[in-house]
Amino acid sequence: MSIECFAMFPKMSATLVVSGDGRYYSKDAIQIIIKMSAANGVRRVWVGQNGLLSTPAVSAVIRERVGADGSKATGAFILTASHNPGGPHEDFGIKYNMGNGGPAPEAITDKIFENTKTLTEYLIADDLPNVDISATGISSFEGPEGQFDVDVFDSASDYVKLMNYDALHGVAGAYANRIFVEELGAQESSLLNCVPKEDFGGGHPDPNLTYAKELVARMGLGKSNSEVEPPEFGAAADGDADRNMILGKRFFVTPSDSVAIIAANAVDAIPYFSSGLKGVARSMPTSAALDVVAKHLNLKFFEVPTGWKFFGNLMDAGMCSICGEESFGTGSDHIREKDGIWAVLAWLSILAYKNKDNLNGNKLVTVEDIVRQHWATYGRHYYTRYDYENVDAGAAKDLMAYLVKLQSSLDEIDIIVKGARSDVSNVVNADEFEYKDPVDGSISKHQGIRFLFQDGSRLVFRLSGTGSEGATIRLYIEQYEKDSSKTGRDSQEALAPLVEVALKLSKMQEFTGRSAPTVIT
């Protein structure tokens, strides 16, 4: 894959960024990529100190950093496996970002994949000495095609400058102390697990209620009751710092609500957006909470397939300012990646704005207050995701094919719905989601099966992976409630009727043999 990416650049002009989340094998991979770069005519490689750059920081470096010789980055290799744990027996991955700072589009990744089928050799400068990536500075070598430089730079400085310039741009992981303690004056005791480790300390790097156990307990959401009063605000980021989780005291903010609340308050609370929002966007499986905000504020709105590259196209065209996805990703047009710490800073700005008149000892407006006020204004989208993992691939495909065929008759669908629960509204539309990019005209098909209900509720089915070990069926269940007297119900109670309908409609147990999902989010 690396060879073909290099081949897309003009000889002796490319500047590549190479860094990652610090997972196992990253340091070895950086040295290999440096040597392959030299052998393939790349002019210079930029490396974050100790090989550490969060995914959003990489995007910012591509877009904003200027080298000592006036060079700008052509693209970047990000060493991360995002959702997956690290360590000698866990996952390692390589991701490529383009000159706009965003993930490579499908046209590029498809071309790379096709080229891998015909590769018979690769070039590498084996005699190039390893570069000390623990110390900042430029190392120059005589490469096979001329001068070749490796620039090791401070992982945090460029991104912190970007944050200060626009007031809210952030990084994460290795940058937490620099931003929250040095820049914003927080107590160092506020930081948990902020020393990068190759195996993430033996934990899982996903920022959710299941894996961020220490934070969840500290925020009063754990199973055991502590006598210690929880903090007012808590947040977590994943391994490569592009995803986030927002928590209040004994209160969890869903990612779908989070992006909607940021958008609803952005112009008033976040200086970067004081002149207004260009538009907002969400991934198709994400709840429609953002849709309601967009309609209320008369904003351009886009529903895109899963994948940040679709947001990047909209941002490059000046059509989108804020976007998000249900899998804990939130971002804005300051870069072309989701940004975990940016989301945290956005929430801190909203809290500061809401409390601007409450700083003299009066009761503070809390995270929970902000969310409940939002529900009172826009309604609440009760939301959950059921993952059926490692399902027989054939059975999973049969289930999806059955749902597509079922969609041809809304009458038949409503008979099944009412047979399962008479208190669930009728389905008014059913389709297989297809997206035509308004910027480049590309079409993405088979992006998920949707059932849209008269009251604004939704069911979405998506297939993820069909390898030799099976597939994952993801079922998204969303119940919309606009009656403010009913927005405080327990989520599982509110969603129970629609869950029952979803399982009956899809014949989930009949097709998969599963009586329960592997994971409920």
N, C-alpha and C positions, 0 to 999 in steps of 0.2 A: 504493500500500500504506500509506504513512504516514497519509494522510487518514483511512482507515478505522480505523486503530488509534486515532487521536485521538478519533474519533467514539464509541468504546466507553467513554470516560471521562466522568464528570460534568463539566459546564462549570465552569471556574475552580477546580478542586480537584486536577487531575492534576499530579503531579511526575514528569517523565521523566528518565532517565539517558541521556546520549548520549556515547559514546566508542568506542574500538576499538583495533586492534593497530598503528595508525600507518601502515598501507599507503597507497599513492598515492591521492589524492583524498579522504582522510578529513577533512582540515581544511576543504576546500570543502563536503563533505557535512554536516559539523557545523553550519556557518553556515546552510545551506539548511534543515536540520531545525529549528534554533532559530527561524527566521523562519516556517516552517510551523506550528510549535507555537504561536507567538504569535498567528497568524491564526486558529487553530482553538480558542482558548479554554483552552489549557493554562496553568496558573498559574505553573509554574516549571520550569526545566531545569537539571539538574546535569551538569557536564562535568568529566572528569578533566583535570588540568593537561596542557597540550599535546595534549589530545584522546586521551590514552593511558589505557586501562584494559584489563587482561587480561579474558578472558571469565569466569574464576572470580572475579576482583575485582568485576566488575559484579554478579554474583550476590550476593556478600557485601554490596555497597553497598545493593542493593535490600532485603536482609533486615535489615541492621544499622544503616545510617546514619540519623541524625536531623538534619534541617536546623536552622539557627539559630532558625527560627520553629516548630520542633516537627514539621515535615512529614516524611513518609516517602514513599519512591518508589512510584509506581504501576506502573512497568514500565521497560523500557530498549530503546533501539536500539543494537545492537552492530555496529560497522562492521568486518567481517572476512569473509574468504572461506576461513578456516580452513586446509584442506589445500593451497590454491593459492598460488603465488608472487604477489608484488606488483610494482608499477611501472607506468609509463604504458601498457605494452602487455600487461599481465597482468590478473588478476582483481580485482574489487571486489564486495563483497556487503553486504547488510543483514540482520541477524537480530533478531527481537523476542523479548524475555523478559518473562514475566508477573510479577505481584506476589509470587509465591513465590520468585522468583529463577531459575526454570527456563525452558527454551524453551517457546514457545507450543505448546499441544497441537494436534492435527490439526483438531479442531472449530473452533478459532480461525483457523488458517492457511487452512483450506478456505473459511471465510466471507470472509476477506480476499480470497482469489483470486476468489471469485464476485463480490464487490463491484467488483473491478478491471475486470470485463467491462462494467460499466454507468457507470463514471465518465466525466463529460463536462467537468469542470472541477476545479480545486483552488484552495485559498486559501493565500496566502503574504504576509507582511508585508514587502514589498520595501523599504520606507523605514526599516526597523529597521537601525541601524548594525551592522556586524560586531563581534562580541565578542572582546576580546583573551583567548584561551584559554591564553596562556603565563603569565599572572599569576593567582594565586589571589585570590578575593574575589567579592563579589556585585554584579552590575550590575542596576539596576532601570530599567524602561522603562514607558511608558504604552502598553499594547497595545490592539488593537481592542476588547477586551472588559474592559479594566481593567488593573491592575498586573500586570506580567510580569517575573519575575526570572530571571537566569542566574547560577548559583553555580558558579564554577570552583574545584575543591578539590584538595588534594594527592592525587595518584594512589595513593600508597603508605600514607599514615598510617592510614586507616580499616582497611585490610586487615591491616597489621602489628599494630594493636591487637587485631584479631580473632584473629590467630595467637597472640599472647602470651596472650590470655585463655584460649584453649583448648589452648595449648601447641604445637599443630602446624599451624595454619591458615596457608596461604601464598599468595603471589602469584608472578609471574614476569616475565620480560622486563625492563622498566624498573625492577622492584623487586628484582632479584637483588642489587645492591650493598647495598641497605638491609637485606635479610634475612640474606644469607650473610656479608657483611663486617661491617656495623655491628651487627647483632643477634647473630650467631653467631660472629663473630671469625675467619672464614676469610680467607686471603690474597687480595688483589685479583687476583693473578695466576691464581687459580683460575677466574676468570670469562672466558668466551669470547663474543665477539659480542653483548655486552649493551647496545650503543647502538642504540636503535630507528631503523630507516631505512625510508623509504617503499617501497623495492624489496627489503628484507631483504638489502641488500648484494649484490644480484645473485644470491643463492642461493635455494634452495627451502626453505620453512619447515617441512617435515615432519621430525619427530624420529625418524629411522630410520637404519639402517646405510648406506643409499644416499646420503642427503642430508647427514647430519651428519658429513661426511668428516674435518674437522679434529679433532673430538672422537674419532671412531673411531680415527684414527691415533694420537692422543695416548694412548689407552687400550690400545694394543698390538694392535688388531684389524685394522689396515690391511694392505695387501699387502706393503709394504716393512718390513723388520725394522730397528727403531731400537735403538741401544745404550743409549738412555735408558730407565731403569726406569719403567714406566707407574704412574700413581697407583692407589690402591686403589679409588677410587669415582669414577664420572663419570655425568653426566646431561644431558639436553637437553630443551628445551620447544619447542613449535611457535610460529607467529607470534602467535596470540592466547593462548598460554600455558595452554591447557586440556589439551593432551596431553603425554606425557612418554616418554622412553626412559631405562632404567636400565642402567648398565654397571659391571662389575667389571674388575679387571685382566685383560686378554685374555679377557673373558667377557661375553656378551650375555644379558640376562634378557628372555625373551619377555613381552609384555604380559599374556598369559594366566597365566603363572607368577607374574608380579609381583603381581597382585591376589589370587591364592590365597595367596601367602606373606605379604602384608600382613594378610589376614584371619586366617591361622593364628597370627600373632604379635601381633595388635593388642592383646588384653587385657593381656598381660604387658609389652609394649614401648611402647605409646602411651598416655600418661595420659588422653587424651580418651575412650578406650574402656575404662578400668579397671573400670567397673561392668558391662561385658558388651556384646555385640553384639545388636542387635534382629533382624538377619537379614542376608543377603548376596544379591547378584544379579549376573547377567552377561547380556550380549546373546547371542542364540541362536548366532551364528557363533563366539563366543569358546570356547576349549577348555573341557572339563569339569573342569579342574583345581580350580576353585572348588567344584564339586559335591562332590568327594571330601572337601574340607576341611569343607564344611557338614555332610555326613553324619557325619564323624568327630567333630565338635564339637557335633553335635545342634543345628544352627542352622536357622532358617527359610531356605529357598532359593527364588529366583525366576529363571526364564529368560524374558527379555523380547525383543521385537523390537529391531532396531537403532534407536537414538535415545534421547538422554538424558532426554527428557520422561517416558518410561516409568519410569525410576528415580525421577524427581522425585515421581511419584504415590505410589510405595511409601514414600518418605521422609516425605512430608507426612502419611501415615497412620501413621507410627511403626513401619513394618514392615521397614525396611532401614537398615543403618549403613554398609556398604561395598559398592561396585559397580565394575564395569569392563567394558571392551570390547576386542576384539582389535586395534583400530586405534589402539593406544597411548593409550587414555583410562582414567583411574582416578580415583575420587573417593569422598567420604564425605558424611554428612548434615550437615556443617557449612555447606554451601551446596547449590545445586541445579544445579550444573554439574560436569563433570569438572575436575580441578585439577592441572595439571602440577607445580607446586612443592609442593603438598601431598603428592603421591606421593613426591617426592624427600625431603621432610622425614620422611615415614613410614619410608622406607628408612634414613635416617640414625638415626632412633630405634631401629629394629630392630638396626642395626649397633652402636649404643651399648649396647643391652641385652645383646646376645650377647657383647660385649667388656667387660662391667662388671668382670670379674675378670682381664682381660688387659691392663691399662693400665700395667704396670710393666716393660715391655720384653719380655714374653712374645710369642709369635707371635699375631698378631691373627686373629680369625675373619673371613674375607673374604666378599665377596658370593658368590663361587663356592662357598665352604663352606656358606653358608646355603641356597643353591639345592640343592646336592647332598644336604644333610641333609633338606631338604623332600622331595626325590624318594625318598629312602630310607624315609621315613615314609608318604608318600601315593601313591607311584608317579609315573611321569613321563608326561606327555601330549606326545609328539612332535607338532609342529604346523607346518603351512605353509599359505600362501595363494597360489593361482595366479590371476592376473588376465589375462583375455583381453579386451583393450580394443579399442574401435571395431570390434566384430564387426557384421556385417549384422544389423539389428534383427529382421528376419523370421526369419533363421536362428537367432538367439538364442531367440526365442519358440518356435520349433519344437522346439529342443533341450529347453527346459523342459517343454513340453507332452508330449514323448516320455517324459521322466522321470516325470511325474505318472502317465501311463498305465501305465508299467512297474511302478509301485508297487503296482498291484492284484494282483500275483502275486509273493509272496516266493520261491516255488519257482523261477520263471523268473529272478529276480534272483540267487539262489544258484547257478544253473547258469552264469550269465555270470561271476559272481565266481570260482567254482572253475575255470572254463575259462581265466580269465586268470592266477590264482595259487592253487594248491591250499593254500598256507600261510597264506591269509587266512581268518579265521573267518567264519561264516555271518551274514547280515543277519537280525536278529530283529524289526526294526520299520522301517517306511518311511512317511513322511508329508510333507505340505506344512504347514509350521509355522503355527499359528494361535494367537493370544494373546487371552485374555479378561482384561482388567485387573481384579484383585481389588478395586480401590478404587472405580472408577466404572462397572464393568461393560461398558466399551466393548470392541469386538472388532476386532482387526487381523488381516486375512487375507493369504494369499499372501506370507508373510514369508521364504520359502526352503524348499528341498526337502531333506529329511534322510534319510540311510540310517544306521541305528544297528546296530552289529555286536555279536555276543555277548560279545566280550572288552572292550567299552567304547569301541572305536574308532568314529569317525564320518566320514561324508562329507556335506558341505553344499554346495548349489548355490544361488547367488542372482543375480538379474538386477538390474543397476544402470544406469538410464538407457536410454531407447529413443528418443532424439532423431533428427534427420535425419542426424547424422553417425555413427549406430550405437549399439550398446549395449556394456556391459561385463558379461561373465560372470565371477563370482567363485566359485572352487572352493576350499573349505576342507577340508584333509585332516588327520586327527587319529588317531594311533596310540597307544593306551594301553598302557603297560608297567608292571606292578606288581612284576615280578621285579627286586629291587634290584641283582642282578648284571648286568642288561642296561640300566640307566638311563643309562649313560655312553656310549652309542653315538653315532656321528655322525648328526645328524638326517636328512640326505638318504638315508643308508644304511638307517636304521630305517623311513623312510617309503616307500621305493622300491616295495615290494609293493603298498601301498595306492594309491599314485599310479597304478601300472599298472592296477589295478582301476577306479579312478575314470575314467580316460580311456577304458577299454574299455566300462564301464557306460554312460557318457554319449554314446558315439560322438562325442566332442568334435571330432576331426579331420574326420569325415564331415559333421557339421553346419556347422562353422565354416570348414573349410579350413585351420585353424591346426595346425601340427605342434608348436608350443611356445607357452607363455604369453608375454604381453608383459612381465609383471613377476612375479617370485617373491619373496614376503616370508617 
